């Protein structure tokens, strides 16, 4: 089954404790988005380093603690407030 089908199934379940996916607001490790991958993170977030080889969207705000943001020529980063 595809990941989207799993997410839809989870969201549609009346016994699910939470509604939809979630993420931490402070990442202990680096964030890497692989090529041919789309990712959305709910901010504000704090993360040591970000590497984007695919597509990353962040809502609100991002704090990159070590200051390393690497975006591949085929990747994209969108920060939406």
SULHU-V709225 format. One line per field, one symbol per residue. ss: DSSP state (~ for helix, > for strand, _ for the rest). psi: psi as a letter, one per 30 degrees, with the letter a starting at -180 (. if undefined). burial: 1 if it has 24 or more other ideal C-beta (glycine too) atoms within 12 Angstrom, else 0. A space follows every 50 residues. Layout:
BEGIN
ss->???
psi->???
burial->???
END
This chain:
BEGIN
ss->__~~~~~~~~~~_____________>____>>>____>>>>>__>>>>>> >>__>>>>>__>>>>>>>>>>____>>>>>_
psi->kleeeeeeeeefkfgkeljlllllfjkellkkjlkgkkkkkklklkkelk kjfbkkkkkckkjjefgjjjjlfflkkkjk.
burial->00000000000000000000000000100011100000111010111001 1100011100010100001000001010100
END
